[in-house]
Amino acid sequence: MRLRETLAALSTERLMTLVLLLCLFVMAARPIVDPDFWWHLRTGQYIFETSTIPRQDIFSHTLQGQPWVTHEWLTEVIMYVAYAIFGQGGLILVFAGIITAAFALLYLQCDGRPYLASFIVLLAAIASAVTWGVRPQMLSLLLSAVFLYILHLNRRGNSRYLWLLPPLMVLWANLHGSFFLGLVYLSAHIFGATLDNVFARRQQPLLTWKDIRRLTAVTLVTAAAPILNPNGIRLLIYPFGTLGSPAMQQYIMEWFSPDFHLAQFQPFALYVLILITILGLSRSRPTTTDFIFMLGFGYASLRSARLIPFFLLTTTPMLARQLLHVWRDWGLPNLSITHRRTRGRAFLVANWVLLAVLLLGGAALAGHALVGNAAAQLDAFPVAAVDFLEESETSGNIYNLYHWGGYLVWRLYPERKVFIDGRADVYGDAFIDEYLQVYQLRQAWQEPLDRYDVSVAIMDQGSPLSTMLSERSEWLRAYADEQAVIFIRQEGD
């Protein structure tokens, strides 16, 4: 290839797309501080080494043998294998790639590429970044993007990929319990297209009756696909039990409604305001399916911050489409990718130089996240306190902070088992309330400690419970630092 052709391969439009992908990857490469990461990793190790998927609790001394629907088993194995090969740094990069791929598929669904689409997709990414990390949910993010992209192609007249959805649903059902979202996406498309046809909202519907029948057949097969999992029928009812758990809704922060007083939710607020404004300004009418997604997932995301990414995945293509209509109606400069002007060699060389600089900067930022991973975990988890537990000869059942349980599972299992960890679905509402009875010093707060024969307590420094135990003669403070404190119950007291 001649030099001119090589240089021309990096047009400004392509550079814009590459810059978007680079920004997404750098944003997604972040230290591992998710409390649940550790028990996921230990579960993956257990499955990998024993070739057995646990169906009862194996990590706690309080509810050992309690039924456990290990709905993320395949993700956990993947995480452990990647960790064993590449370490935590490799895991960070793998999941950054997963998140980038999800938003790349979202970008391909948007009109106004590369400029307007890049702006909207980047805003959507920033708004959803509050949920990002090395977490099984990121596989659901990617598969949601895949489902929506295939449905996008179907709306554009390309139905050849629809029959990929049933096998993808089998994969999803073994990766994460939010697989039912795939059926939500399919049902919304069927219902929206049906209403458009029945009420003749469009002279030329995006989907004809023949298309709707085909999509319905695919949906029925896809709905049966999740039964192909190690947990059988129990997995099919698992998501509804999780969504209906009062304890998970009340005590787990990512299930809370977004708090718009916090800076981390301001991009989401900005996205919603832009969406409402553009819909008000645009003379183009969104499809019924678009309205279903906007209203359904909009309500869900305002109920739970955990669901914000799915609202963004389903509404961003509509926002990009409406923004492009407004842009054209106002007679603003044409930013279409099809209108490229011939650039001189110097201009194209500058594109390559700019890309090289951005790649170096992105690599430095991603490297900073990798280097800072250990320090971030020192701040987030009781690393030194657990070192003390490992090195000391203390024994007996543990009472621990809820969000430290996963880390203790990783560090101490199988020699020591925890009081509680992040598997709220295993412990259930009643037991979580018992845990809180102790931690919040409610009436008869000592009773669960006695009933579960707790002799070691590890909790956050300065908490009411740590203050109370320090004042009681039967509990000896054996270790303390700025983050954590360990108490040991004295024999005979």
LINFENWO-V975087 format. One record per residue. PSI is psi in whole degrees, 0 to 359 (* if undefined). OMEGA is omega in whole degrees, 0 to 359 (NA if undefined). NEAR is the number of other ideal C-beta (glycine too) atoms within 12 Angstrom. Layout:
BEGIN
{{PSI | OMEGA | NEAR} {PSI | OMEGA | NEAR}}
END
This chain:
BEGIN
{{135 | 180 | 8} {160 | 182 | 9} {317 | 181 | 12} {317 | 180 | 16} {324 | 178 | 12} {315 | 179 | 14} {318 | 183 | 25} {341 | 180 | 24} {339 | 178 | 19} {75 | 176 | 28} {169 | 179 | 26} {323 | 179 | 27} {316 | 179 | 27} {323 | 177 | 25} {319 | 179 | 31} {317 | 179 | 31} {317 | 179 | 28} {322 | 178 | 29} {318 | 177 | 30} {311 | 181 | 37} {321 | 179 | 35} {316 | 178 | 33} {317 | 179 | 33} {315 | 183 | 37} {316 | 180 | 34} {318 | 177 | 35} {323 | 185 | 32} {342 | 180 | 39} {99 | 185 | 39} {155 | 181 | 34} {155 | 180 | 31} {105 | 179 | 40} {11 | 177 | 28} {122 | 183 | 34} {331 | 183 | 36} {347 | 182 | 36} {321 | 190 | 43} {318 | 179 | 42} {333 | 172 | 45} {316 | 181 | 46} {317 | 179 | 38} {323 | 177 | 37} {317 | 177 | 42} {320 | 178 | 34} {316 | 180 | 28} {314 | 181 | 28} {317 | 182 | 29} {318 | 185 | 24} {332 | 183 | 15} {350 | 185 | 15} {33 | 181 | 11} {133 | 176 | 17} {117 | 182 | 27} {137 | 178 | 32} {357 | 173 | 22} {159 | 180 | 18} {133 | 178 | 32} {355 | 189 | 31} {340 | 184 | 42} {156 | 173 | 39} {352 | 184 | 34} {318 | 184 | 34} {36 | 180 | 29} {129 | 183 | 22} {352 | 177 | 16} {136 | 179 | 23} {139 | 182 | 21} {117 | 174 | 33} {101 | 185 | 33} {73 | 190 | 38} {349 | 181 | 42} {23 | 191 | 45} {318 | 183 | 33} {320 | 176 | 34} {319 | 182 | 42} {322 | 176 | 37} {316 | 178 | 31} {316 | 180 | 32} {316 | 182 | 45} {318 | 180 | 33} {316 | 178 | 22} {321 | 178 | 28} {317 | 181 | 30} {328 | 182 | 18} {314 | 190 | 16} {348 | 184 | 20} {183 | 182 | 21} {324 | 178 | 34} {318 | 177 | 27} {320 | 178 | 23} {318 | 178 | 37} {316 | 181 | 42} {322 | 178 | 30} {313 | 182 | 30} {331 | 172 | 41} {321 | 177 | 38} {321 | 178 | 27} {313 | 180 | 38} {317 | 179 | 42} {318 | 179 | 35} {321 | 179 | 27} {315 | 182 | 42} {338 | 172 | 47} {320 | 177 | 33} {325 | 175 | 31} {317 | 179 | 44} {320 | 181 | 40} {342 | 178 | 29} {352 | 188 | 39} {138 | 170 | 39} {165 | 178 | 32} {23 | 177 | 34} {145 | 3 | 29} {342 | 195 | 31} {299 | 180 | 31} {317 | 181 | 36} {321 | 180 | 35} {319 | 179 | 37} {313 | 183 | 30} {318 | 180 | 39} {320 | 179 | 45} {319 | 177 | 37} {317 | 178 | 37} {321 | 179 | 45} {315 | 180 | 40} {321 | 180 | 32} {329 | 182 | 39} {352 | 187 | 44} {342 | 179 | 34} {338 | 181 | 33} {359 | 187 | 38} {160 | 176 | 39} {183 | 175 | 36} {84 | 188 | 46} {148 | 176 | 40} {331 | 180 | 39} {335 | 181 | 40} {333 | 174 | 41} {325 | 175 | 38} {324 | 176 | 41} {314 | 181 | 45} {314 | 182 | 39} {328 | 173 | 40} {316 | 179 | 47} {322 | 178 | 42} {312 | 179 | 35} {312 | 184 | 45} {327 | 178 | 44} {318 | 178 | 35} {319 | 177 | 35} {326 | 174 | 45} {314 | 178 | 36} {321 | 179 | 24} {320 | 178 | 34} {335 | 178 | 34} {7 | 176 | 19} {2 | 180 | 17} {96 | 184 | 14} {6 | 187 | 27} {338 | 184 | 14} {358 | 184 | 21} {323 | 184 | 33} {2 | 168 | 20} {343 | 186 | 26} {318 | 178 | 40} {311 | 177 | 30} {327 | 176 | 23} {326 | 177 | 36} {323 | 175 | 41} {314 | 178 | 26} {313 | 182 | 28} {318 | 182 | 42} {339 | 178 | 43} {355 | 179 | 36} {321 | 186 | 38} {149 | 185 | 39} {355 | 179 | 35} {19 | 181 | 41} {333 | 182 | 43} {342 | 177 | 32} {328 | 177 | 40} {320 | 178 | 42} {328 | 176 | 33} {316 | 180 | 32} {315 | 181 | 43} {314 | 182 | 39} {321 | 179 | 28} {320 | 179 | 34} {318 | 179 | 42} {312 | 182 | 35} {315 | 180 | 27} {315 | 180 | 36} {324 | 178 | 36} {314 | 179 | 28} {319 | 179 | 24} {323 | 181 | 31} {316 | 183 | 26} {315 | 184 | 15} {6 | 175 | 12} {47 | 180 | 12} {340 | 181 | 21} {139 | 179 | 22} {324 | 176 | 8} {91 | 183 | 11} {147 | 178 | 25} {324 | 178 | 30} {127 | 176 | 32} {174 | 177 | 20} {324 | 177 | 16} {318 | 178 | 15} {320 | 181 | 27} {320 | 178 | 30} {318 | 178 | 19} {316 | 181 | 24} {324 | 177 | 35} {318 | 178 | 23} {316 | 178 | 21} {320 | 181 | 36} {319 | 180 | 32} {319 | 178 | 19} {320 | 179 | 26} {324 | 180 | 39} {332 | 179 | 25} {342 | 186 | 20} {323 | 184 | 30} {345 | 180 | 38} {342 | 180 | 22} {76 | 179 | 23} {159 | 184 | 30} {338 | 182 | 26} {354 | 177 | 27} {222 | 185 | 18} {336 | 181 | 15} {328 | 180 | 23} {328 | 184 | 38} {332 | 179 | 25} {352 | 182 | 20} {311 | 184 | 30} {326 | 183 | 28} {327 | 175 | 16} {322 | 179 | 23} {314 | 182 | 30} {335 | 182 | 22} {8 | 183 | 16} {114 | 178 | 26} {322 | 182 | 18} {317 | 180 | 26} {323 | 179 | 28} {330 | 186 | 22} {330 | 191 | 17} {344 | 181 | 25} {119 | 194 | 26} {323 | 184 | 24} {348 | 174 | 31} {353 | 179 | 27} {160 | 169 | 23} {148 | 178 | 23} {134 | 179 | 34} {104 | 185 | 17} {1 | 171 | 22} {345 | 181 | 10} {141 | 182 | 16} {327 | 185 | 15} {341 | 180 | 22} {0 | 180 | 26} {321 | 176 | 20} {324 | 177 | 26} {317 | 177 | 36} {318 | 179 | 25} {317 | 179 | 23} {314 | 181 | 38} {317 | 179 | 29} {318 | 178 | 18} {318 | 180 | 30} {312 | 181 | 38} {318 | 181 | 18} {313 | 182 | 16} {321 | 177 | 33} {325 | 178 | 27} {328 | 183 | 14} {332 | 187 | 19} {139 | 175 | 26} {356 | 178 | 14} {141 | 184 | 24} {125 | 175 | 16} {158 | 177 | 31} {163 | 177 | 33} {322 | 178 | 30} {320 | 177 | 41} {317 | 179 | 38} {321 | 179 | 23} {313 | 178 | 29} {315 | 184 | 37} {314 | 183 | 35} {314 | 183 | 23} {307 | 182 | 27} {335 | 174 | 36} {313 | 177 | 29} {316 | 182 | 16} {320 | 182 | 28} {332 | 176 | 38} {339 | 174 | 24} {327 | 185 | 20} {124 | 180 | 29} {335 | 181 | 32} {334 | 185 | 33} {2 | 179 | 35} {314 | 182 | 41} {327 | 183 | 44} {329 | 171 | 41} {318 | 181 | 36} {319 | 179 | 48} {323 | 185 | 45} {338 | 184 | 44} {342 | 183 | 48} {317 | 177 | 49} {321 | 177 | 41} {316 | 180 | 43} {316 | 179 | 45} {319 | 180 | 42} {315 | 180 | 32} {322 | 178 | 35} {321 | 178 | 37} {321 | 177 | 30} {314 | 179 | 24} {317 | 181 | 25} {315 | 181 | 27} {321 | 180 | 22} {327 | 181 | 15} {0 | 177 | 15} {28 | 180 | 8} {164 | 184 | 16} {141 | 181 | 11} {122 | 180 | 17} {18 | 183 | 25} {145 | 180 | 20} {342 | 183 | 22} {351 | 181 | 13} {77 | 179 | 13} {141 | 175 | 18} {147 | 178 | 13} {130 | 183 | 13} {151 | 176 | 22} {166 | 182 | 13} {320 | 181 | 18} {320 | 179 | 12} {318 | 182 | 20} {323 | 175 | 27} {321 | 179 | 19} {325 | 176 | 19} {316 | 180 | 28} {320 | 179 | 26} {316 | 180 | 17} {318 | 179 | 22} {318 | 180 | 27} {317 | 179 | 18} {316 | 180 | 17} {321 | 178 | 25} {318 | 178 | 22} {317 | 178 | 16} {318 | 178 | 18} {319 | 178 | 28} {322 | 179 | 19} {318 | 180 | 17} {317 | 178 | 23} {320 | 177 | 30} {324 | 177 | 18} {321 | 178 | 20} {320 | 180 | 33} {316 | 181 | 27} {324 | 182 | 17} {1 | 183 | 23} {313 | 182 | 30} {318 | 180 | 20} {321 | 179 | 17} {323 | 179 | 24} {329 | 175 | 28} {325 | 179 | 22} {329 | 188 | 17} {334 | 188 | 27} {154 | 183 | 37} {65 | 186 | 38} {309 | 183 | 25} {323 | 180 | 24} {321 | 179 | 39} {327 | 172 | 38} {316 | 179 | 20} {316 | 179 | 25} {320 | 180 | 33} {322 | 185 | 21} {335 | 182 | 14} {171 | 180 | 18} {20 | 179 | 11} {147 | 179 | 28} {176 | 179 | 18} {168 | 183 | 27} {146 | 186 | 29} {143 | 161 | 42} {130 | 186 | 43} {160 | 174 | 47} {141 | 184 | 37} {308 | 186 | 39} {3 | 170 | 31} {352 | 185 | 41} {318 | 180 | 44} {320 | 179 | 39} {321 | 178 | 41} {322 | 176 | 42} {315 | 181 | 41} {319 | 186 | 37} {326 | 192 | 35} {336 | 182 | 36} {141 | 7 | 31} {358 | 183 | 19} {320 | 180 | 16} {146 | 179 | 28} {157 | 189 | 33} {166 | 173 | 48} {317 | 182 | 42} {154 | 173 | 46} {193 | 189 | 44} {1 | 180 | 40} {71 | 184 | 43} {330 | 180 | 37} {331 | 178 | 36} {316 | 186 | 39} {326 | 177 | 34} {165 | 186 | 27} {317 | 185 | 23} {317 | 182 | 18} {321 | 177 | 30} {324 | 177 | 34} {325 | 176 | 24} {316 | 177 | 31} {315 | 181 | 38} {331 | 176 | 26} {319 | 178 | 23} {308 | 188 | 37} {325 | 182 | 31} {6 | 177 | 21} {45 | 176 | 22} {177 | 180 | 18} {137 | 181 | 10} {40 | 183 | 14} {337 | 180 | 26} {339 | 189 | 25} {314 | 178 | 14} {327 | 178 | 31} {321 | 179 | 35} {317 | 185 | 18} {324 | 180 | 19} {12 | 174 | 31} {49 | 181 | 17} {129 | 178 | 36} {353 | 178 | 29} {132 | 178 | 40} {128 | 177 | 44} {122 | 184 | 49} {179 | 183 | 43} {141 | 179 | 27} {135 | 176 | 25} {359 | 178 | 16} {157 | 178 | 24} {322 | 181 | 19} {318 | 179 | 34} {323 | 176 | 30} {318 | 180 | 19} {314 | 182 | 25} {327 | 180 | 35} {341 | 181 | 23} {357 | 183 | 14} {133 | 187 | 21} {335 | 183 | 13} {353 | 180 | 22} {125 | 179 | 29} {128 | 176 | 22} {109 | 184 | 29} {338 | 182 | 27} {146 | 175 | 28} {141 | 168 | 24} {191 | 183 | 21} {342 | 185 | 13} {314 | 190 | 27} {159 | 176 | 35} {143 | 180 | 34} {128 | 176 | 41} {144 | 177 | 39} {128 | 179 | 29} {133 | 182 | 30} {136 | 181 | 18} {141 | 178 | 12} {351 | 181 | 7} {* | NA | 14}}
END
